[in-house]
């Protein structure tokens, strides 16, 4: 398996293409401890733009090093109204969140939420995530 190729780097995150799994990775960095809502929104906006440009089959958001404290009230409805339609436009089939075991959202089975044309799931290991992407 090849290593994902970084295509964009910023202070808070990197984007990388994983050709083996036809996925675009969003890798948050430890510097997110100083992240505010606007920088978080900028990251999601940039990611959606790269998804539309590169048209991967899958999106992976790696939150294992995310330390930000964003407002769920402020960001949640904005993400649903602005970002999810852009992911739909990119025609992805699966979106995965990768969290460190015991530190983030608990693993969840694939589901399709309101407004999403794709399945979403949360994983606590790259092995289980990669297995799902190759199903």
Residue frames as a rotation matrix with the C-alpha (Angstrom) as fourth column:
UNK 1
0.585 0.811 0.000 0.00
0.811 -0.585 0.000 0.00
0.000 0.000 -1.000 0.00
UNK 2
-0.274 -0.686 0.675 1.33
0.656 -0.646 -0.390 3.42
0.703 0.336 0.627 -0.93
UNK 3
-0.535 0.017 -0.845 1.52
0.720 -0.515 -0.466 6.40
-0.443 -0.857 0.263 1.37
UNK 4
0.609 0.780 0.142 -1.08
0.760 -0.524 -0.384 9.15
-0.225 0.342 -0.912 0.81
UNK 5
-0.407 -0.736 0.541 0.39
0.866 -0.499 -0.028 12.07
0.290 0.457 0.841 -1.15
UNK 6
-0.119 0.304 -0.945 0.05
0.619 -0.722 -0.310 15.48
-0.777 -0.622 -0.102 0.54
UNK 7
-0.151 0.147 0.977 -1.60
0.930 -0.314 0.191 17.99
0.335 0.938 -0.089 -1.79
UNK 8
0.280 0.235 0.931 -2.20
-0.027 -0.967 0.253 20.88
0.960 -0.096 -0.264 0.64
UNK 9
-0.232 -0.392 -0.890 -0.64
0.903 0.252 -0.347 21.97
0.360 -0.885 0.296 3.92
UNK 10
0.314 0.279 0.908 -1.72
-0.105 -0.940 0.325 24.62
0.944 -0.198 -0.265 6.40
UNK 11
-0.511 -0.513 0.690 -0.96
-0.681 -0.248 -0.689 25.46
0.524 -0.822 -0.223 10.01
UNK 12
-0.184 0.578 0.795 -3.91
-0.903 0.220 -0.369 23.43
-0.388 -0.786 0.482 11.30
UNK 13
0.495 0.472 0.729 -4.33
-0.135 0.871 -0.472 20.61
-0.858 0.136 0.495 8.79
UNK 14
-0.710 -0.605 -0.361 -3.09
-0.516 0.100 0.851 18.79
-0.478 0.790 -0.383 5.70
UNK 15
0.615 0.787 -0.044 -4.98
-0.603 0.434 -0.669 17.19
-0.508 0.439 0.742 2.82
UNK 16
-0.587 -0.808 0.055 -3.62
-0.609 0.485 0.628 14.04
-0.534 0.335 -0.777 1.20
UNK 17
0.351 0.637 -0.686 -4.73
-0.921 0.368 -0.129 11.78
0.171 0.677 0.716 -1.63
UNK 18
-0.358 -0.328 0.874 -4.79
-0.481 0.867 0.128 8.05
-0.800 -0.375 -0.468 -0.91
UNK 19
-0.277 0.200 -0.940 -4.89
-0.951 0.083 0.298 6.43
0.138 0.976 0.167 -4.34
UNK 20
-0.959 -0.125 -0.254 -5.09
-0.099 0.989 -0.112 2.91
0.265 -0.083 -0.961 -2.89
UNK 21
-0.578 0.787 -0.217 -8.47
0.691 0.330 -0.643 3.69
-0.435 -0.521 -0.734 -1.33
UNK 22
-0.415 0.371 0.830 -9.53
0.627 -0.545 0.557 6.50
0.659 0.752 -0.007 -3.69
UNK 23
0.524 0.562 -0.640 -9.80
0.848 -0.280 0.449 8.77
0.073 -0.778 -0.624 -0.65
UNK 24
0.004 -0.450 0.893 -9.05
0.074 -0.890 -0.449 12.38
0.997 0.068 0.030 0.24
UNK 25
0.060 -0.103 -0.993 -7.67
0.953 0.301 0.027 12.61
0.296 -0.948 0.116 3.80
UNK 26
0.428 0.061 0.902 -8.17
-0.215 -0.962 0.168 15.63
0.878 -0.265 -0.399 6.04
UNK 27
0.133 -0.503 -0.854 -5.51
0.814 0.547 -0.195 15.35
0.566 -0.669 0.482 8.74
UNK 28
0.865 0.204 0.459 -5.90
-0.086 -0.841 0.534 17.74
0.495 -0.501 -0.710 11.65
UNK 29
-0.121 -0.986 -0.111 -2.71
0.270 0.075 -0.960 18.80
0.955 -0.146 0.257 13.46
UNK 30
-0.106 0.016 -0.994 -1.97
0.987 0.122 -0.103 19.36
0.120 -0.992 -0.029 17.18
UNK 31
-0.951 -0.306 0.037 -1.82
0.304 -0.951 -0.060 23.11
0.053 -0.046 0.998 16.48
UNK 32
-0.266 0.935 0.234 -5.63
0.290 -0.153 0.945 23.04
0.919 0.319 -0.231 16.44
UNK 33
-0.207 0.145 -0.968 -5.46
0.978 0.012 -0.207 23.82
-0.018 -0.989 -0.145 20.16
UNK 34
-0.651 -0.064 -0.756 -5.51
0.210 -0.973 -0.098 27.49
-0.729 -0.222 0.647 19.05
UNK 35
-0.833 0.387 0.394 -8.18
0.449 0.058 0.892 27.00
0.323 0.920 -0.222 16.36
UNK 36
-0.679 0.699 -0.223 -11.27
-0.299 -0.540 -0.787 29.20
-0.670 -0.468 0.576 16.38
UNK 37
0.171 0.867 0.468 -14.65
0.251 0.421 -0.871 28.71
-0.953 0.266 -0.146 14.67
UNK 38
0.703 0.106 -0.704 -13.65
-0.549 -0.547 -0.631 30.75
-0.452 0.830 -0.326 11.61
UNK 39
-0.336 -0.894 -0.297 -10.45
-0.927 0.258 0.271 28.76
-0.166 0.366 -0.916 11.04
UNK 40
-0.565 0.233 0.792 -12.42
0.003 0.960 -0.281 25.53
-0.825 -0.157 -0.542 11.48
UNK 41
0.548 0.836 0.000 -14.97
0.077 -0.050 -0.996 26.65
-0.833 0.546 -0.092 8.89
UNK 42
0.368 -0.509 -0.778 -12.17
-0.893 -0.427 -0.143 27.66
-0.260 0.748 -0.611 6.53
UNK 43
-0.671 -0.664 0.331 -10.69
-0.583 0.748 0.319 24.17
-0.459 0.021 -0.888 6.84
UNK 44
-0.216 0.686 0.695 -13.99
0.328 0.721 -0.610 22.47
-0.920 0.096 -0.381 6.03
UNK 45
0.709 0.463 -0.531 -14.58
-0.267 -0.520 -0.811 24.86
-0.652 0.717 -0.245 3.12
UNK 46
-0.064 -0.832 -0.551 -11.14
-0.969 -0.081 0.235 24.14
-0.240 0.549 -0.801 1.69
UNK 47
-0.719 -0.195 0.667 -11.66
-0.205 0.977 0.064 20.39
-0.664 -0.091 -0.743 2.10
UNK 48
0.272 0.901 0.339 -15.00
0.276 0.265 -0.924 20.50
-0.922 0.345 -0.176 0.29
UNK 49
0.613 -0.111 -0.782 -13.34
-0.669 -0.599 -0.440 22.45
-0.419 0.793 -0.442 -2.53
UNK 50
-0.507 -0.852 -0.133 -10.63
-0.828 0.438 0.351 19.83
-0.241 0.288 -0.927 -2.90
UNK 51
-0.443 0.437 0.783 -13.28
0.130 0.895 -0.426 17.08
-0.887 -0.087 -0.453 -2.85
UNK 52
0.683 0.711 -0.169 -15.07
-0.019 -0.214 -0.977 18.77
-0.730 0.670 -0.133 -5.75
UNK 53
0.355 -0.624 -0.696 -11.80
-0.909 -0.404 -0.101 19.32
-0.218 0.669 -0.711 -7.62
UNK 54
-0.635 -0.772 -0.022 -10.28
-0.765 0.624 0.159 15.84
-0.109 0.118 -0.987 -7.16
UNK 55
0.254 0.895 -0.367 -13.53
-0.900 0.358 0.249 13.80
0.354 0.267 0.896 -7.04
UNK 56
-0.856 -0.515 0.032 -12.36
-0.487 0.784 -0.385 11.04
0.173 -0.345 -0.922 -4.68
UNK 57
-0.217 0.785 -0.580 -14.78
0.081 0.607 0.791 8.22
0.973 0.124 -0.195 -3.99
UNK 58
0.452 0.303 -0.839 -14.25
0.794 0.290 0.533 8.59
0.405 -0.908 -0.110 -0.22
UNK 59
0.212 -0.382 0.900 -13.46
-0.393 -0.876 -0.279 11.28
0.895 -0.295 -0.336 2.36
UNK 60
0.305 -0.204 -0.930 -11.53
0.799 0.587 0.134 10.57
0.519 -0.784 0.342 5.57
UNK 61
0.442 -0.151 0.884 -11.26
-0.411 -0.910 0.051 13.07
0.797 -0.386 -0.464 8.42
UNK 62
0.018 -0.577 -0.817 -8.48
0.669 0.614 -0.419 12.17
0.743 -0.539 0.397 10.86
UNK 63
0.569 0.294 0.768 -9.26
-0.302 -0.793 0.528 13.78
0.765 -0.533 -0.363 14.23
UNK 64
0.574 -0.366 -0.732 -6.66
0.698 0.687 0.204 11.86
0.428 -0.628 0.650 16.23
UNK 65
-0.498 -0.812 -0.303 -4.60
0.863 -0.432 -0.260 15.05
0.080 -0.392 0.917 16.73
UNK 66
-0.104 0.554 0.826 -7.50
0.261 -0.786 0.561 17.53
0.960 0.274 -0.063 16.79
UNK 67
-0.542 -0.143 -0.828 -7.43
0.838 -0.029 -0.544 19.67
0.054 -0.989 0.136 19.94
UNK 68
-0.815 0.241 0.527 -9.77
-0.034 -0.928 0.371 22.49
0.579 0.284 0.765 18.89
UNK 69
-0.621 0.684 -0.383 -12.73
0.584 0.077 -0.808 23.75
-0.523 -0.726 -0.447 20.84
UNK 70
-0.934 0.318 0.160 -15.28
-0.058 -0.579 0.813 24.78
0.352 0.750 0.560 18.23
UNK 71
-0.585 0.795 0.160 -18.86
-0.579 -0.271 -0.769 25.76
-0.568 -0.543 0.619 18.90
UNK 72
-0.810 0.333 0.483 -21.14
0.481 0.847 0.224 22.90
-0.335 0.414 -0.847 17.88
UNK 73
0.196 0.941 -0.276 -24.08
0.560 -0.339 -0.756 25.33
-0.805 -0.007 -0.593 17.74
UNK 74
0.242 -0.170 -0.955 -22.29
-0.526 -0.850 0.018 27.72
-0.815 0.498 -0.295 15.40
UNK 75
-0.629 -0.669 -0.395 -20.56
-0.697 0.260 0.669 25.16
-0.344 0.696 -0.630 13.20
UNK 76
-0.650 0.348 0.676 -23.16
0.228 0.937 -0.263 22.35
-0.725 -0.017 -0.688 13.13
UNK 77
0.434 0.899 0.058 -25.94
0.360 -0.114 -0.926 24.06
-0.826 0.423 -0.373 11.22
UNK 78
0.344 -0.413 -0.843 -23.44
-0.768 -0.640 0.000 25.84
-0.540 0.648 -0.537 8.96
UNK 79
-0.738 -0.647 0.192 -21.81
-0.457 0.689 0.562 22.48
-0.496 0.327 -0.804 8.10
UNK 80
-0.337 0.694 0.636 -25.20
0.503 0.704 -0.502 20.92
-0.796 0.151 -0.586 7.36
UNK 81
0.637 0.730 -0.249 -26.32
0.245 -0.498 -0.832 23.82
-0.731 0.469 -0.496 5.17
UNK 82
0.615 -0.473 -0.631 -23.07
-0.728 -0.649 -0.223 24.72
-0.304 0.597 -0.743 3.40
UNK 83
-0.381 -0.924 0.036 -20.56
-0.857 0.367 0.362 21.87
-0.348 0.106 -0.932 3.51
UNK 84
-0.299 0.310 0.903 -22.76
0.052 0.950 -0.309 18.76
-0.953 -0.045 -0.300 3.18
UNK 85
0.797 0.602 -0.057 -24.24
-0.022 -0.066 -0.998 20.00
-0.604 0.796 -0.039 -0.14
UNK 86
0.382 -0.738 -0.556 -20.69
-0.923 -0.327 -0.201 20.47
-0.033 0.590 -0.807 -1.45
UNK 87
-0.598 -0.515 0.614 -19.75
-0.516 0.834 0.198 16.92
-0.614 -0.198 -0.764 -0.40
UNK 88
0.237 0.766 0.597 -22.89
0.200 0.563 -0.802 15.73
-0.951 0.310 -0.020 -2.20
UNK 89
0.815 0.034 -0.578 -21.80
-0.493 -0.485 -0.723 17.70
-0.305 0.874 -0.379 -5.28
UNK 90
-0.195 -0.972 -0.131 -18.43
-0.962 0.163 0.221 15.90
-0.193 0.169 -0.966 -5.16
UNK 91
0.535 0.577 -0.617 -20.42
-0.707 0.705 0.047 12.64
0.463 0.412 0.785 -5.45
UNK 92
-0.651 -0.729 0.211 -18.55
-0.713 0.494 -0.497 10.81
0.258 -0.474 -0.842 -2.71
UNK 93
0.078 0.696 -0.714 -19.93
-0.179 0.714 0.677 7.47
0.981 0.075 0.181 -1.54
UNK 94
0.553 0.055 -0.831 -18.42
0.729 0.451 0.515 7.23
0.403 -0.891 0.210 1.95
UNK 95
0.180 -0.511 0.840 -17.12
-0.404 -0.818 -0.411 9.62
0.897 -0.265 -0.354 4.60
UNK 96
0.463 -0.119 -0.878 -15.17
0.663 0.704 0.254 8.32
0.588 -0.700 0.405 7.57
UNK 97
0.582 -0.361 0.729 -13.97
-0.663 -0.729 0.169 9.92
0.471 -0.582 -0.664 10.77
UNK 98
0.266 -0.600 -0.755 -10.85
0.446 0.771 -0.456 8.39
0.855 -0.215 0.472 12.33
UNK 99
0.598 -0.005 0.802 -10.52
-0.640 -0.605 0.473 8.97
0.482 -0.796 -0.365 16.08
UNK 100
-0.591 -0.804 -0.064 -7.96
-0.527 0.445 -0.724 7.66
0.610 -0.394 -0.687 18.56
UNK 101
-0.157 0.551 -0.820 -9.37
0.451 0.778 0.437 4.78
0.879 -0.301 -0.370 20.63
UNK 102
0.064 0.310 -0.949 -11.24
0.995 0.051 0.084 6.17
0.074 -0.949 -0.305 23.62
UNK 103
-0.655 -0.445 -0.611 -10.53
0.550 -0.835 0.018 9.82
-0.518 -0.324 0.792 22.80
UNK 104
-0.909 0.317 -0.269 -13.09
-0.415 -0.723 0.552 10.85
-0.020 0.613 0.789 20.24
UNK 105
0.111 0.991 -0.074 -16.48
-0.994 0.110 -0.016 9.87
-0.008 0.075 0.997 19.02
UNK 106
-0.125 -0.137 0.983 -17.12
-0.348 0.934 0.086 6.16
-0.929 -0.331 -0.164 19.61
UNK 107
-0.982 -0.189 -0.008 -16.96
-0.082 0.389 0.918 3.91
-0.170 0.902 -0.397 16.56
UNK 108
-0.104 0.991 -0.078 -20.26
-0.498 -0.120 -0.859 3.94
-0.861 -0.051 0.507 14.71
UNK 109
-0.226 0.098 0.969 -21.77
0.657 0.749 0.077 1.78
-0.719 0.655 -0.234 12.01
UNK 110
-0.959 -0.125 0.253 -22.30
0.279 -0.555 0.784 3.29
0.042 0.823 0.567 8.57
UNK 111
-0.031 0.965 -0.261 -25.34
0.732 -0.157 -0.664 5.52
-0.681 -0.211 -0.701 8.32
UNK 112
-0.585 -0.021 0.811 -26.79
0.657 -0.598 0.459 8.08
0.475 0.801 0.363 5.93
UNK 113
-0.519 0.341 -0.784 -27.89
0.600 -0.508 -0.618 11.26
-0.609 -0.791 0.059 7.69
UNK 114
0.566 0.824 -0.032 -30.47
0.596 -0.435 -0.675 13.80
-0.570 0.363 -0.737 6.54
UNK 115
0.824 -0.142 -0.548 -29.25
-0.386 -0.849 -0.361 15.66
-0.414 0.509 -0.755 3.49
UNK 116
-0.223 -0.973 0.057 -26.32
-0.671 0.196 0.715 13.31
-0.707 0.122 -0.697 2.81
UNK 117
0.684 0.363 -0.633 -26.08
-0.720 0.474 -0.506 11.32
0.116 0.802 0.585 -0.41
UNK 118
-0.090 -0.833 -0.546 -23.23
-0.382 0.535 -0.754 9.30
0.920 0.141 -0.367 1.14
UNK 119
0.718 0.244 -0.652 -22.67
0.417 0.599 0.684 6.99
0.557 -0.763 0.329 4.10
UNK 120
0.133 -0.670 0.730 -20.81
-0.687 -0.593 -0.419 8.18
0.714 -0.446 -0.540 7.21
UNK 121
0.804 0.056 -0.593 -19.08
0.344 0.769 0.539 6.15
0.486 -0.637 0.599 9.91
UNK 122
0.507 -0.658 0.557 -16.56
-0.829 -0.550 0.105 6.63
0.237 -0.515 -0.824 12.73
UNK 123
0.704 -0.387 -0.595 -13.57
0.262 0.921 -0.289 4.33
0.660 0.047 0.750 13.31
UNK 124
0.831 -0.478 0.283 -10.86
-0.493 -0.399 0.773 4.00
-0.257 -0.782 -0.567 15.95
UNK 125
0.014 -0.883 0.469 -8.34
0.102 0.468 0.878 2.13
-0.995 0.036 0.097 13.79
UNK 126
-0.246 -0.190 -0.951 -6.98
-0.861 -0.408 0.304 2.60
-0.446 0.893 -0.063 10.29
UNK 127
-0.981 -0.148 0.124 -7.41
-0.090 0.919 0.383 -1.14
-0.171 0.365 -0.915 9.69
UNK 128
-0.336 0.929 0.155 -11.18
0.679 0.353 -0.644 -1.09
-0.653 -0.111 -0.749 10.25
UNK 129
0.208 0.350 -0.913 -11.51
-0.307 -0.863 -0.401 2.17
-0.929 0.364 -0.072 8.31
UNK 130
-0.544 -0.512 -0.664 -9.57
-0.777 0.008 0.630 0.80
-0.317 0.859 -0.402 5.31
UNK 131
-0.887 0.288 0.361 -11.61
0.325 0.945 0.044 -2.40
-0.329 0.156 -0.931 5.37
UNK 132
0.081 0.971 -0.226 -14.81
0.459 -0.238 -0.856 -0.35
-0.885 -0.034 -0.465 5.14
UNK 133
0.074 -0.093 -0.993 -13.43
-0.629 -0.777 0.026 1.78
-0.774 0.623 -0.116 2.28
UNK 134
-0.778 -0.467 -0.419 -12.65
-0.617 0.445 0.649 -1.33
-0.117 0.764 -0.634 0.25
UNK 135
-0.457 0.698 0.552 -16.07
0.192 0.683 -0.705 -2.99
-0.869 -0.216 -0.446 0.75
